[in-house]
Amino acid sequence: MKTINVEVTGLEDLVGEKLFIRTVTYHWVGKVKKLIGGIIELEDASCVFDSGPFKEAFGKGNLENSEYSGQQFINLSTVSDFSIWKHSLPK
């Protein structure tokens, strides 16, 4: 599995990056459009109901069950972790 490292010194460095985000309730993939205080705005976002096996999701970009939502706002206080998503975003 190829890894991607992005130099991050602050959350602003994530603008323009595609992320896989796990929150306390759902998982999301999308491209970071901007940060608004404690809110992150995603574009081309999808809710991931089931990522499937890690090797398939992060190695090949195959998500088991996701639904496109377009624009999405996520409260950063609900985020448990996130990773750079190196694959195409699901539509």
N, C-alpha and C positions, 0 to 999 in steps of 0.2 A: 504494500500500500504506500503510495507516494504521499509524503507529508508536505504541507505548505506552511511556511513560517512567515508571519507578518509582524513587522516591528510596530509595537503598540506602546506608546508612552502615555496615552490618554484615550478616553472613549472617542474623541473626535477623529482619531486615526482610523476608526472602523467605518467612517462614512465612505460609501462606494464599495465596501466589501460585502460579499455574500456570507451569511451566517446561518448556522443551525443553532437555534436557541431552545433551551429547555426551561420552562417556567414551572411553577408549582402545580399548574393544572394541565397545560398543553405544551406541545413542542411546535416550533415554527421554523420555516426556512424562508429567507428573503434577502433582498439587498438593502443595506442601510442607506436611507435617504438623508436623514438628519436626526439630531438629538435636540429635544425640547425639554430642558430641565432634566427631570427624572424619567422622561419618556423617550423611547426610541421609535422612530418611524421607519417602517419597512415598506418597500415597493416590491411588486411581483411576489408577494408573500403567499405562502400556503400553510395551513394548519396540518400538522403531521399527527395523525391519530395512532399510527403504528409504524415505527421506523423499520421494523423487521430486524434481521441479523445485522450486527454492527459491520461485519465485513462487506455485506451487500450495500448497506446504506452509505458508509463512508468510503469504502473502497471503489464502488461502482456507481454510486449515486442512485441506487434503486431503493425507493421508499415503498414500504408495503401498502400503506393507505394514507393518502394526503388529499386535501381539498383546497383548490385555489381560492384565495380571497382578495387578491390585489393589494390594496393599501391596508396596512395594519399598524396600530399603535400599541406598544407594549410598555407597561410600567416596569422599569428596571428593578424595582424592589421585589418583583415576583420572579426574577430570573435566578435560576440556580446555577447555570453555567451555559457557555456557548462555545462554538468552534467555527473556524473558517470552513465554508462549504465550497469545495473546489469544483463542483459539478454544475450542470445546467439546473436552473430552477424549474420545478414542475409547474405545469399550467393546468 
